[in-house]
């Protein structure tokens, strides 16, 4: 019954009630000692962490993540899943230093090298966004080969319903960090092609509008004022659309588009002044 309720509320994007259902289930299990199993308690805390990610509730999400840490054995699949949710929650709420700690915890575990190639490639993509948030130039940051990431073709590029857009976006924002606008022009055409084939306004509104905004930036030669002004209508529509995490064709927003866009405009302004 609780699982059906969770599925219903999560499908309705009602994560407040989904968390309540998971909490009720946890209380029910604890009231019936013969039903308690770590895996069931872990399942409910994983749902609560997932809901916190959608709600961008870092405080409660951290509490649920702490519970998951005691309920899942390090190196297991569920352990990796909960740390992925927690890592994304940290990025979505701009807790970048904590995100870095979670990232290092995952890739530093002895089991990481045994994960499937796509799982490791996903965390490589995560690393690129983390490097955008905390560039390698910051003291104490792990060295990240930006040029290699921008030029290589990751495994996910073979999966047109996978992470291609996340890869292209991460490459663009890393280039903005480097103020290498000429190379961004090279990414514009692949972005257009991907959008025309796989991103539909009805199914993928946030990605659709964000691509429109990036193309406005390119079309107006990275002029911060014109870009912000002309792209604002798309930005408004993007914020009105719900956050898509990982449906069949919706790309994963490693850093949410509505968080990225003001930062992009600020970086364009800074580059004009330098």
C-alpha positions as CSV (number, residue, x, y, z in Angstrom):
1,X,0.0,0.0,0.0
2,X,2.8,2.4,0.9
3,X,4.7,1.6,-2.3
4,X,1.6,2.3,-4.4
5,X,1.2,5.6,-2.6
6,X,4.8,6.5,-3.2
7,X,4.5,5.7,-6.9
8,X,1.4,7.8,-7.2
9,X,2.8,10.9,-5.5
10,X,6.1,10.7,-7.3
11,X,4.4,10.4,-10.7
12,X,2.3,13.4,-9.7
13,X,5.5,15.4,-8.8
14,X,4.1,15.8,-5.3
15,X,7.2,15.1,-3.3
16,X,6.0,16.6,-0.1
17,X,3.3,13.9,0.2
18,X,5.7,11.2,-1.2
19,X,8.1,12.0,1.7
20,X,5.1,11.8,4.2
21,X,4.1,8.4,2.8
22,X,7.7,7.1,3.2
23,X,7.9,8.5,6.7
24,X,4.5,6.8,7.6
25,X,5.8,3.5,6.2
26,X,9.0,3.8,8.2
27,X,6.9,4.4,11.4
28,X,4.7,1.4,10.6
29,X,7.7,-0.8,10.1
30,X,9.2,0.3,13.4
31,X,5.9,-0.4,15.2
32,X,6.0,-4.0,13.9
33,X,9.4,-5.4,14.9
34,X,9.0,-8.6,13.0
35,X,8.7,-6.6,9.8
36,X,11.8,-4.5,10.2
37,X,14.5,-5.1,7.7
38,X,17.4,-2.7,6.9
39,X,16.6,-2.9,3.2
40,X,13.0,-1.7,3.8
41,X,14.1,1.1,6.0
42,X,16.8,2.0,3.4
43,X,14.2,1.9,0.7
44,X,12.0,4.5,2.5
45,X,14.9,6.8,3.3
46,X,16.0,6.6,-0.4
47,X,12.5,7.8,-1.4
48,X,12.7,10.6,1.1
49,X,16.2,11.7,-0.2
50,X,14.8,11.5,-3.8
51,X,11.9,13.8,-2.8
52,X,14.3,16.2,-1.0
53,X,16.3,16.4,-4.2
54,X,13.2,17.5,-6.2
55,X,12.3,20.0,-3.4
56,X,15.9,21.2,-3.1
57,X,15.6,20.6,0.7
58,X,19.2,20.3,1.7
59,X,18.7,20.2,5.5
60,X,16.2,17.3,5.5
61,X,17.9,15.6,2.6
62,X,21.2,15.5,4.5
63,X,19.4,13.8,7.4
64,X,17.9,11.2,5.1
65,X,21.3,10.7,3.5
66,X,22.8,10.1,6.9
67,X,20.2,7.4,7.6
68,X,21.0,5.8,4.2
69,X,24.7,5.7,5.2
70,X,23.8,3.4,8.1
71,X,21.4,1.3,6.1
72,X,23.3,0.5,2.9
73,X,26.6,-1.3,2.8
74,X,29.4,0.7,1.1
75,X,30.1,-0.3,-2.4
76,X,26.6,-1.8,-3.1
77,X,24.3,-0.5,-5.9
78,X,21.9,1.1,-3.4
79,X,24.8,2.9,-1.7
80,X,25.9,4.3,-5.1
81,X,22.3,5.4,-5.9
82,X,21.8,7.2,-2.6
83,X,25.1,9.0,-3.0
84,X,24.2,10.0,-6.5
85,X,21.0,11.6,-5.2
86,X,22.9,13.3,-2.3
87,X,25.6,14.6,-4.7
88,X,22.9,16.1,-7.0
89,X,21.1,17.6,-4.0
90,X,24.3,19.3,-3.0
91,X,24.8,20.7,-6.5
92,X,21.2,21.8,-6.8
93,X,21.4,23.7,-3.5
94,X,24.9,25.2,-4.2
95,X,26.6,23.2,-1.4
96,X,29.5,22.6,-3.7
97,X,32.1,21.7,-1.0
98,X,29.9,18.9,0.3
99,X,29.3,17.8,-3.2
100,X,33.0,17.5,-3.6
101,X,33.2,15.3,-0.5
102,X,30.5,13.0,-1.7
103,X,32.2,12.7,-5.1
104,X,35.5,11.8,-3.6
105,X,33.8,9.3,-1.4
106,X,32.4,7.5,-4.4
107,X,35.4,7.5,-6.7
108,X,37.7,6.7,-3.8
109,X,35.9,3.5,-2.9
110,X,37.6,0.3,-3.9
111,X,34.4,-0.9,-5.6
112,X,34.3,2.1,-8.0
113,X,36.6,0.5,-10.6
114,X,34.3,-2.6,-10.7
115,X,31.2,-0.6,-11.6
116,X,29.8,-0.8,-15.2
117,X,31.5,1.5,-17.7
118,X,28.3,3.7,-18.0
119,X,28.2,4.2,-14.2
120,X,31.8,5.4,-14.2
121,X,31.1,7.6,-17.3
122,X,28.2,9.2,-15.5
123,X,30.4,10.2,-12.6
124,X,32.9,11.6,-15.1
125,X,30.1,13.8,-16.3
126,X,29.3,14.7,-12.7
127,X,33.0,15.6,-12.2
128,X,32.8,18.0,-15.1
129,X,30.0,19.9,-13.5
130,X,31.8,19.9,-10.1
131,X,34.8,21.3,-11.9
132,X,32.6,24.1,-13.3
133,X,31.4,24.8,-9.7
134,X,34.8,24.5,-8.1
135,X,37.4,25.0,-10.9
136,X,40.8,23.2,-10.7
137,X,42.4,26.6,-10.1
138,X,40.9,26.7,-6.7
139,X,43.5,25.6,-4.1
140,X,42.9,22.0,-3.0
141,X,40.8,21.1,-6.0
142,X,41.5,17.9,-7.9
143,X,43.1,18.4,-11.3
144,X,40.6,18.0,-14.0
145,X,41.6,17.8,-17.7
146,X,39.1,20.2,-19.2
147,X,40.5,20.0,-22.7
148,X,40.4,16.2,-22.7
149,X,36.8,16.1,-21.5
150,X,35.7,18.7,-24.1
151,X,37.4,16.8,-27.0
152,X,36.6,13.2,-26.1
153,X,33.5,11.3,-27.1
154,X,32.1,9.6,-23.9
155,X,30.2,6.3,-24.0
156,X,26.9,8.1,-23.5
157,X,27.2,9.7,-26.9
158,X,26.2,6.3,-28.4
159,X,22.9,6.5,-26.4
160,X,20.7,9.2,-27.9
161,X,18.2,8.9,-25.1
162,X,21.0,9.2,-22.5
163,X,23.3,12.0,-21.3
164,X,24.3,13.7,-24.5
165,X,22.8,17.0,-23.6
166,X,24.4,16.9,-20.2
167,X,27.7,16.4,-21.9
168,X,27.3,19.3,-24.3
169,X,26.0,21.6,-21.6
170,X,28.9,20.8,-19.3
171,X,31.4,21.4,-22.1
172,X,29.8,24.8,-22.9
173,X,29.8,26.0,-19.3
174,X,33.4,24.8,-18.8
175,X,34.4,26.8,-21.9
176,X,32.5,29.9,-20.4
177,X,34.7,29.5,-17.3
178,X,37.7,29.5,-19.5
179,X,36.4,32.4,-21.6
180,X,37.0,30.4,-24.7
181,X,34.0,31.5,-26.6
182,X,35.4,30.5,-30.0
183,X,35.2,26.9,-29.1
184,X,31.6,27.3,-27.9
185,X,30.7,28.2,-31.5
186,X,31.9,24.7,-32.4
187,X,29.4,23.2,-29.9
188,X,26.4,25.2,-31.3
189,X,25.8,23.1,-34.3
190,X,25.8,19.7,-32.4
191,X,23.5,21.3,-29.9
192,X,21.1,22.4,-32.6
193,X,21.2,18.9,-34.2
194,X,20.6,17.1,-30.9
195,X,17.7,19.4,-30.0
196,X,16.0,19.0,-33.3
197,X,16.1,15.2,-33.1
198,X,15.5,14.4,-29.5
199,X,14.2,17.4,-27.5
200,X,10.5,18.3,-27.8
201,X,8.9,21.2,-26.1
202,X,5.9,19.2,-25.0
203,X,8.0,16.4,-23.4
204,X,11.2,18.2,-22.5
205,X,10.2,21.8,-21.8
206,X,13.1,22.8,-19.5
207,X,15.8,21.4,-21.9
208,X,14.0,22.9,-24.8
209,X,14.0,26.4,-23.4
210,X,17.5,26.2,-22.0
211,X,18.8,25.2,-25.4
212,X,17.0,28.2,-26.8
213,X,18.7,30.4,-24.3
214,X,22.2,29.0,-25.1
215,X,21.6,29.6,-28.8
216,X,20.5,33.2,-28.1
217,X,23.9,33.6,-26.3
218,X,25.7,32.3,-29.3
219,X,23.7,34.3,-31.8
220,X,24.3,37.6,-30.0
221,X,28.1,37.0,-29.7
222,X,28.0,36.4,-25.9
223,X,26.8,39.9,-25.2
224,X,25.6,39.6,-21.6
225,X,23.0,42.4,-21.8
226,X,21.4,41.4,-25.1
227,X,21.5,37.7,-24.2
228,X,19.8,38.2,-20.8
229,X,17.2,40.5,-22.3
230,X,16.2,38.4,-25.4
231,X,16.5,35.0,-23.6
232,X,14.4,36.2,-20.6
233,X,11.1,35.0,-22.2
234,X,12.5,31.5,-22.4
235,X,13.9,31.7,-18.9
236,X,10.4,32.6,-17.5
237,X,8.9,29.6,-19.3
238,X,11.7,27.3,-18.1
239,X,11.1,28.2,-14.5
240,X,7.4,27.5,-14.9
241,X,8.2,24.0,-16.0
242,X,8.8,21.3,-13.4
243,X,12.3,19.9,-12.9
244,X,12.9,16.8,-14.9
245,X,15.5,14.5,-13.4
246,X,15.7,11.4,-15.6
247,X,12.8,10.4,-17.8
248,X,13.3,8.5,-21.1
249,X,14.3,11.5,-23.1
250,X,14.8,14.3,-20.5
251,X,18.4,14.9,-19.7
252,X,19.6,14.9,-16.2
253,X,20.0,18.4,-14.8
254,X,23.2,17.9,-12.9
255,X,23.1,21.6,-12.0
256,X,19.5,22.9,-12.6
257,X,19.2,25.2,-15.6
258,X,17.5,27.9,-13.5
259,X,20.6,27.9,-11.3
260,X,23.1,27.8,-14.2
261,X,21.6,30.6,-16.3
262,X,22.1,33.6,-13.9
263,X,25.7,32.3,-13.3
264,X,26.3,32.2,-17.1
265,X,25.1,35.8,-17.4
266,X,27.3,36.9,-14.6
267,X,30.3,35.2,-16.1
268,X,29.6,36.9,-19.5
269,X,29.4,40.2,-17.7
270,X,32.7,39.5,-15.9
271,X,34.5,38.6,-19.1
272,X,33.3,41.9,-20.8
273,X,34.9,43.8,-17.9
274,X,38.2,41.9,-17.9
